[in-house]
Amino acid sequence: KGGATNTKVHFVVDDAFDKTKHQSRPPLSWDEVHGKFVRRSRASCLTPPASAKMAMFRERFFLLRRRVQRNKLFLKPALEQIGRSSTYCELTEISALLGCVGEAKYILCMISTVDHEDGRVYVEDLSGTV
């Protein structure tokens, strides 16, 4: 009678993912100066120093900023599109907000609490804190 057939499709999850272990891949980090991934020279350890946590968050912040800047809303328009009304958003650092009153600005930042006792929340990036 032309009805739909009830067929089951089985998908093996193991075939969809790479089975290499993370230890077999070289440790890479993003080099902001050269704009490429470079191999980390220092081996990881079970008890890293406190500065390693800050370096990890700094590297993640750089990666997120690069990814946001590649979004079509944050790409600068080409020369032929400048005359047209195109939506273009530019990321601004917190230090550049000083003196900008009544203007719409976009920032990429982290929300943190420095002092847990008074409950204040701060917005910060690599250039400053508000």
Buried (B, 14 or more C-beta within 10 A) or exposed (E): EEEEEEEEEEEEEEEEEEEEEEEEEEEEBBEEEEEEEEEEEEEEEEEEEEEEEEEEEEBEBBBEBEEBBEEEEBEEEEEEEEEEEEEEEEBBBBEEBEEEEEEEEEBBBBEEEEEEEEEEEEEBBBEBEE
